[in-house]
Amino acid sequence: WTACHDTFPEAKVRDKVFTALKRTFQGAVEAARQATNDQQVTQVKLFLKTWLENSMGRAWSSLGGEAGVLDEGTVAALFHRLCAPFGQDNPFSCIPDDIMDGLGLPPAR
């Protein structure tokens, strides 16, 4: 919630983005866990790609495609906050531990 709040000042947008993130999270987790490639880096990339595409597609649709609300920079800032909500020095992340399995946080870029 905090990542959405910090990224989107307008309540309507924030609520719709948060709902989209919440509803698509588990599907992204399951897709990453079912990946046939054993490499954690591949699973992390698959999780983030699936979650980003599904959640932002849903959010964009629910917002009626409002121009400029979900631009590349805003979405990148949101996912950076989700991946490292307490900064790069804190190991907490939205990425499930079993998918990351000791890899550490994704790079800030």
Disulfide bonds with the S-S distance in Angstrom:
none
